[in-house]
Amino acid sequence: MTLENIKTQADNSLMPTYAHFPISIESGNGATFIDSESNEVIDFGSGIGVNSLGYNNEGWINAVTEQLKKVQHTSNLYYNSTVAEYAEMITAKSGFSRVLFCNSGAEANECAIKLARKYSFDKYGENRYNIITLVNSFHGRTMATITATGQDHYHKFFDPFVGGFMYAESGNIEQFTEMADDTVCAVILEIVQGEGGVVPTDFEYLKAVEKICKEKDILLIIDEVQTGMGRTGKLFAYEHAGISPDVITSAKGIGNGLPMGACLCAEKCAEVLTAGTHGTTFGGNPVACAGAKYILNNLTDEFLNEITAKGEYIREKLADIDEVKSVTGLGLMLGIELKTKNAGEIAKKCCENGLLILTAKTKLRMLPPLVITKEEIDKGIEILSKYLCE
């Protein structure tokens, strides 16, 4: 089928909730796609930070296929060895006590919200349910997580929104101190605000927030949906800041393309969510867990160091482009601020000419597969540079 055939078929059948780029992706290897017109396309987006090991990764495919030959779904009413093994692996490697598997980042954040409110209810009773999030944050598109998102343009059309969320300015510890009263049960923060423009949260601010949370028994929740699973050069991005959260959420890169999310908690929250208080039909699917096991086994210290090195290499290449004003982010999660050009227009031109690159607010955004090679980086930067310099 041609691109026009595919476009017509999709546009006539799908709800128009996405502004599609003019390309149909059909296959891939590493960090390179083949589109419907048989063109090679360098991928700087990895499905918005999802396809961490790239495309056609033989080891991951084998892990998933072997599980498919056994059983694809069991229901969480029953035990399964693959799910149990992965749960043990991720809690051991992350240092958290328990994990709940789900299907997405929004679901993981929903779980964290429910866990925080029940933790506080069990310990302190009613009326201690408020949750502080940051202005410019993004936590998902369910009713609770879109309310938790600290961006006004998301708070339209769907009234009434969920109550119990408060928004603090990142870096303003005086404001946070004042807001953190005895009605607050938790705070949810991103180490790097991805959808907010790839904006890192100040580490000293994070440490100050952590101190207040510990003093007042407010749960510190770190949203690692986009930053987790090696994306920033650490298993989880909070490690850069030297803090110890009570709860973290993960998704995107955890499954390499299969729908999966996770909410991990420390020992103090291990027994909060009991039978019947939360659940999900597909969460902890054995096939997704089999693939996730393979991914986690690949996130060695050597591999994480390579991610850091690739990020630094990209920064060096971008520094030679005059149109680039600044580069923000960590590891292979980078935001490119431009001097004069429109990021959306540049992304569209790149898409039409062999490069997929994302945007976030007014910036270009890079979330390439973690396995991207220097050759693929060079090819992609060459295409990007052409349209930034014309």
C-alpha positions as CSV (number, residue, x, y, z in Angstrom):
1,M,0.0,0.0,0.0
2,T,1.1,3.5,-0.7
3,L,1.3,6.2,1.9
4,E,-1.8,7.8,0.5
5,N,-3.7,4.6,0.7
6,I,-2.7,4.0,4.3
7,K,-3.4,7.6,5.2
8,T,-6.9,7.4,3.8
9,Q,-7.7,4.2,5.5
10,A,-6.4,5.4,8.9
11,D,-8.1,8.9,8.7
12,N,-11.4,7.4,7.8
13,S,-11.3,4.9,10.7
14,L,-9.4,6.4,13.6
15,M,-10.6,9.1,16.0
16,P,-8.7,12.2,15.0
17,T,-6.8,12.5,18.3
18,Y,-3.3,12.7,16.7
19,A,-1.8,15.1,14.2
20,H,0.0,12.5,12.1
21,F,3.3,13.1,10.4
22,P,3.3,12.2,6.7
23,I,5.0,8.9,7.0
24,S,4.0,5.2,7.5
25,I,6.6,3.1,9.3
26,E,6.7,-0.5,8.2
27,S,9.8,-2.2,9.5
28,G,13.2,-1.4,11.1
29,N,16.6,-2.5,12.3
30,G,18.5,-0.8,15.2
31,A,17.6,2.8,15.1
32,T,16.7,2.9,11.4
33,F,13.2,2.5,9.9
34,I,12.0,1.5,6.5
35,D,8.8,3.4,5.5
36,S,6.0,2.4,3.1
37,E,7.9,3.9,0.2
38,S,11.0,1.8,1.0
39,N,13.0,4.8,2.3
40,E,15.5,4.5,5.1
41,V,14.6,6.8,8.1
42,I,16.8,7.5,11.1
43,D,14.8,7.4,14.3
44,F,15.5,10.0,17.0
45,G,12.2,9.4,18.8
46,S,11.9,5.6,19.5
47,G,8.1,5.9,19.7
48,I,8.4,8.7,22.3
49,G,11.1,7.0,24.3
50,V,9.6,3.5,24.2
51,N,11.6,1.3,21.8
52,S,14.7,1.4,23.9
53,L,16.5,-1.5,22.3
54,G,15.5,-0.4,18.8
55,Y,13.9,-2.6,16.2
56,N,14.4,-6.3,15.3
57,N,16.5,-6.9,18.4
58,E,17.0,-10.7,18.2
59,G,17.4,-11.3,21.9
60,W,14.2,-9.4,22.8
61,I,12.2,-11.1,20.0
62,N,13.4,-14.5,21.2
63,A,12.4,-13.8,24.8
64,V,9.0,-12.6,23.8
65,T,8.5,-15.5,21.3
66,E,9.4,-18.2,23.8
67,Q,6.9,-16.9,26.2
68,L,4.2,-16.7,23.5
69,K,4.8,-20.4,22.9
70,K,4.0,-21.1,26.6
71,V,1.1,-18.8,27.6
72,Q,0.2,-15.2,26.6
73,H,-2.1,-14.3,29.5
74,T,-3.1,-15.8,32.9
75,S,-4.9,-13.2,34.9
76,N,-3.4,-11.8,38.1
77,L,-5.7,-14.2,40.0
78,Y,-3.0,-16.8,39.4
79,Y,0.8,-17.0,39.7
80,N,3.2,-17.2,36.8
81,S,6.9,-17.9,36.9
82,T,7.9,-15.2,34.3
83,V,6.0,-12.5,36.1
84,A,7.4,-13.6,39.5
85,E,10.9,-13.6,38.2
86,Y,10.7,-10.2,36.7
87,A,9.1,-8.8,39.8
88,E,12.0,-10.1,41.9
89,M,14.5,-8.8,39.3
90,I,13.2,-5.2,39.1
91,T,12.7,-4.8,42.9
92,A,16.2,-6.2,43.6
93,K,17.9,-4.0,40.9
94,S,16.0,-0.9,41.8
95,G,16.2,-1.3,45.6
96,F,12.4,-1.0,46.1
97,S,10.4,-3.4,48.1
98,R,7.3,-4.2,45.9
99,V,6.0,-3.6,42.4
100,L,2.6,-3.4,40.7
101,F,2.6,-4.0,37.0
102,C,0.1,-2.2,34.7
103,N,-0.2,-1.2,31.1
104,S,1.1,2.4,30.8
105,G,2.7,5.4,32.5
106,A,-0.7,7.0,33.2
107,E,-1.8,3.8,34.9
108,A,1.4,3.6,36.9
109,N,0.8,7.2,38.1
110,E,-2.8,6.3,39.0
111,C,-1.5,3.5,41.1
112,A,0.9,5.9,42.9
113,I,-1.9,8.4,43.5
114,K,-4.2,5.7,45.1
115,L,-1.3,4.2,47.1
116,A,-0.4,7.6,48.5
117,R,-3.9,8.5,49.5
118,K,-4.5,5.1,51.1
119,Y,-1.2,5.2,52.9
120,S,-2.2,8.5,54.5
121,F,-5.8,7.4,55.1
122,D,-4.6,4.2,56.9
123,K,-2.2,6.1,59.1
124,Y,-3.8,9.5,59.6
125,G,-7.5,9.2,58.7
126,E,-9.6,11.4,56.5
127,N,-8.7,14.8,55.0
128,R,-5.1,14.2,54.3
129,Y,-5.4,13.6,50.6
130,N,-3.9,16.5,48.7
131,I,-1.0,15.9,46.3
132,I,1.5,18.5,45.1
133,T,2.7,18.5,41.6
134,L,4.9,21.0,39.7
135,V,3.8,23.6,37.2
136,N,4.8,22.5,33.7
137,S,4.6,18.8,34.6
138,F,3.0,16.0,32.7
139,H,1.7,12.8,34.3
140,G,-0.8,11.2,31.9
141,R,-4.2,11.5,30.2
142,T,-6.6,9.7,32.6
143,M,-8.8,12.0,34.6
144,A,-6.6,11.9,37.7
145,T,-3.3,12.1,35.9
146,I,-4.4,14.9,33.6
147,T,-5.5,16.8,36.7
148,A,-2.1,16.1,38.3
149,T,-0.5,17.5,35.1
150,G,0.6,21.1,35.9
151,Q,-0.3,22.7,32.5
152,D,-3.4,24.8,32.1
153,H,-4.2,23.8,28.5
154,Y,-4.8,20.2,29.6
155,H,-7.5,21.4,32.0
156,K,-10.1,22.1,29.5
157,F,-13.2,20.4,28.0
158,F,-13.5,17.5,30.6
159,D,-14.9,19.2,33.7
160,P,-15.3,18.3,36.4
161,F,-11.7,17.4,37.0
162,V,-10.5,15.3,40.0
163,G,-10.0,17.3,43.2
164,G,-7.0,17.2,45.6
165,F,-4.1,18.5,43.4
166,M,-2.0,21.5,44.1
167,Y,0.6,23.0,41.8
168,A,4.0,24.4,42.9
169,E,6.6,26.3,40.9
170,S,9.7,24.2,40.3
171,G,12.7,25.6,42.3
172,N,10.6,27.7,44.7
173,I,11.2,25.8,48.0
174,E,9.6,28.6,50.0
175,Q,6.3,28.1,48.2
176,F,6.6,24.3,48.5
177,T,7.2,24.6,52.3
178,E,4.1,26.7,52.7
179,M,2.0,24.3,50.6
180,A,3.1,21.2,52.4
181,D,0.6,21.4,55.2
182,D,-1.2,18.7,57.1
183,T,-3.7,18.1,54.2
184,V,-0.9,16.9,51.9
185,C,-0.2,13.1,51.5
186,A,2.3,13.2,48.6
187,V,4.3,15.1,46.0
188,I,4.8,13.8,42.4
189,L,7.8,15.2,40.6
190,E,9.7,14.5,37.3
191,I,13.5,14.7,37.3
192,V,13.3,16.0,33.8
193,Q,10.0,17.5,32.6
194,G,9.7,15.8,29.2
195,E,6.5,17.0,27.7
196,G,7.2,20.3,29.5
197,G,10.1,21.0,27.2
198,V,12.9,18.7,28.5
199,V,13.4,20.8,31.6
200,P,15.6,19.3,34.3
201,T,14.4,19.9,37.9
202,D,17.1,21.5,40.1
203,F,18.9,18.8,42.2
204,E,19.2,21.1,45.3
205,Y,15.4,21.8,45.1
206,L,14.8,18.0,44.9
207,K,16.9,17.4,48.0
208,A,15.1,20.2,49.9
209,V,11.7,18.7,48.9
210,E,12.9,15.3,50.0
211,K,13.9,16.7,53.4
212,I,10.5,18.3,54.0
213,C,8.7,15.1,52.9
214,K,10.6,13.0,55.3
215,E,10.0,15.4,58.2
216,K,6.2,15.4,57.5
217,D,5.8,11.9,56.3
218,I,4.7,13.0,52.9
219,L,5.3,10.4,50.2
220,L,7.9,11.5,47.6
221,I,6.8,10.0,44.3
222,I,9.1,10.3,41.2
223,D,7.5,10.0,37.8
224,E,10.1,8.1,35.8
225,V,7.8,7.2,32.9
226,Q,10.0,8.9,30.4
227,T,13.3,9.1,32.3
228,G,13.5,5.6,33.6
229,M,15.0,2.3,32.4
230,G,18.4,3.8,31.4
231,R,17.2,6.8,29.3
232,T,19.3,9.3,31.2
233,G,22.4,7.1,31.8
234,K,21.2,5.7,35.1
235,L,18.6,3.0,35.7
236,F,16.4,5.7,37.1
237,A,17.0,9.5,36.8
238,Y,16.5,10.2,40.5
239,E,19.9,8.6,41.1
240,H,21.5,11.7,39.5
241,A,20.0,13.8,42.3
242,G,21.1,11.6,45.2
243,I,17.6,11.3,46.6
244,S,15.6,8.3,47.9
245,P,11.9,8.4,46.8
246,D,9.2,6.4,48.5
247,V,7.5,5.5,45.2
248,I,8.6,5.6,41.5
249,T,6.6,5.0,38.4
250,S,7.9,3.6,35.1
251,A,6.6,2.7,31.6
252,K,7.7,3.5,28.0
253,G,11.2,1.9,27.8
254,I,10.3,-0.8,30.3
255,G,8.5,-2.9,27.6
256,N,10.4,-2.0,24.4
257,G,7.1,-1.5,22.6
258,L,4.8,-3.9,24.4
259,P,2.3,-2.1,26.7
260,M,3.7,-2.1,30.2
261,G,4.0,0.1,33.2
262,A,5.2,-0.3,36.8
263,C,4.7,1.3,40.2
264,L,7.5,0.5,42.7
265,C,7.4,1.3,46.3
266,A,9.7,1.3,49.3
267,E,9.1,-0.9,52.4
268,K,7.0,1.7,54.2
269,C,4.3,1.3,51.5
270,A,4.7,-2.4,50.8
271,E,1.4,-3.5,52.5
272,V,-0.8,-0.5,51.6
273,L,-2.6,-1.8,48.5
274,T,-4.2,-5.0,49.6
275,A,-6.5,-7.5,47.7
276,G,-9.3,-5.7,46.1
277,T,-8.0,-2.1,46.5
278,H,-6.4,-2.0,43.1
279,G,-6.0,-4.2,40.0
280,T,-5.7,-4.5,36.3
281,T,-6.7,-7.2,33.8
282,F,-3.6,-7.0,31.6
283,G,-1.0,-5.7,34.0
284,G,1.9,-8.0,34.4
285,N,1.2,-9.8,31.2
286,P,3.7,-12.7,30.9
287,V,4.7,-11.8,27.4
288,A,5.5,-8.2,28.3
289,C,7.3,-9.3,31.4
290,A,9.4,-11.8,29.4
291,G,10.5,-8.9,27.1
292,A,11.1,-6.6,30.1
293,K,13.4,-9.2,31.7
294,Y,15.6,-9.2,28.6
295,I,15.7,-5.3,28.7
296,L,16.6,-5.2,32.3
297,N,19.4,-7.7,31.9
298,N,20.9,-5.5,29.2
299,L,21.0,-2.4,31.4
300,T,24.4,-3.1,32.8
301,D,26.8,-0.4,34.1
302,E,28.7,-0.6,30.8
303,F,25.6,-0.1,28.8
304,L,24.4,2.8,30.9
305,N,27.9,4.5,30.6
306,E,27.5,4.2,26.8
307,I,24.2,6.0,26.9
308,T,25.9,8.9,28.8
309,A,28.7,8.9,26.2
310,K,26.3,9.0,23.3
311,G,24.4,11.9,24.8
312,E,27.6,13.8,25.2
313,Y,28.6,13.0,21.6
314,I,25.2,14.3,20.3
315,R,25.7,17.5,22.4
316,E,29.1,18.0,20.8
317,K,27.6,17.6,17.3
318,L,24.8,20.0,18.0
319,A,27.2,22.6,19.4
320,D,28.6,23.0,15.9
321,I,25.2,24.1,14.5
322,D,24.7,27.9,14.7
323,E,20.9,27.7,14.9
324,V,21.1,25.7,18.2
325,K,20.7,28.1,21.1
326,S,21.0,25.5,23.9
327,V,20.6,21.8,24.7
328,T,18.9,20.5,27.9
329,G,18.3,17.1,29.4
330,L,20.2,14.1,30.5
331,G,21.7,11.1,28.7
332,L,19.7,10.3,25.6
333,M,16.8,12.6,26.6
334,L,17.6,15.9,25.0
335,G,15.8,19.1,24.2
336,I,17.1,21.5,21.5
337,E,16.3,25.2,21.9
338,L,16.4,27.0,18.5
339,K,17.3,30.6,17.9
340,T,14.9,31.6,15.1
341,K,13.3,28.5,13.5
342,N,10.0,26.8,14.5
343,A,10.6,23.3,16.0
344,G,7.4,21.9,14.5
345,E,8.2,23.0,11.0
346,I,11.8,21.5,11.3
347,A,10.4,18.2,12.6
348,K,8.0,18.0,9.6
349,K,10.8,18.7,7.1
350,C,13.1,16.1,8.7
351,C,10.3,13.5,8.7
352,E,9.8,14.1,4.9
353,N,13.6,13.7,4.4
354,G,14.8,10.7,6.4
355,L,14.7,11.6,10.1
356,L,12.1,11.3,12.8
357,I,12.6,13.8,15.6
358,L,10.1,14.9,18.3
359,T,9.1,18.3,19.7
360,A,8.3,19.5,23.2
361,K,6.9,22.9,23.7
362,T,9.1,25.2,21.5
363,K,12.0,22.7,21.4
364,L,13.0,19.8,19.3
365,R,13.2,16.7,21.4
366,M,15.5,13.7,21.0
367,L,14.7,10.3,22.6
368,P,16.5,7.9,20.3
369,P,16.8,4.1,20.9
370,L,19.4,3.5,23.5
371,V,21.2,1.2,21.0
372,I,21.6,3.9,18.4
373,T,25.1,3.9,16.8
374,K,27.4,6.8,16.1
375,E,26.9,6.2,12.4
376,E,23.1,6.6,12.8
377,I,23.6,9.6,15.0
378,D,25.8,11.2,12.4
379,K,23.3,10.5,9.6
380,G,20.5,12.0,11.7
381,I,22.4,15.1,12.7
382,E,23.4,15.7,9.1
383,I,19.8,15.8,8.0
384,L,18.8,18.0,11.0
385,S,21.7,20.4,10.3
386,K,20.6,20.8,6.7
387,Y,17.2,22.2,7.7
388,L,18.5,24.2,10.6
389,C,21.1,25.9,8.5
390,E,19.1,26.6,5.3
